[in-house]
């Protein structure tokens, strides 16, 4: 089964509540149901849909940093991202206004070549996936949309799981 990537815009203020809900579920999962997902449904706004499996971000994010100096893996919310990823046993990323300012234009202006993306993916993963370049290109487009959706007092939470 493939992992799904979801992108939700949340206010900066909602991040502490998200952490609290995740912490409560970790302490007593059977008592709280899935309040985490309920919290995201109530407070989050869907940003973009990705038709490709989300696992491609495990290759795409290092590629963007290594080849283009676009570092979306680190933000001022690293501690929260690490906590959520460990607690929920899935991958999270918080896209911020600082990252939007630093990287959105670079993402938009860089001509990403699908065959080159495919070659990087296959080399990185020691595999031979003929559609990997298309998946990486579509994921770059999703990141552009997600970064563009960040507002002054909001972030976009990406979850791959």
Secondary structure, DSSP 8 states (H G I E B T S, - for coil): ----EEEEEEETTHHHHHHHHHHHHHH-HHHHTTHHHHHHHHH-EEEE--SS-GGGHHHHHHHHHHHH----S--TTHHHHHHHHHHHTSEEEEE-HHHHHHHHHHHHHS---HHHHHHHHHHHHTS--TTHHHHHHHHHHHHHHHHHT--TTEEEEEEE-
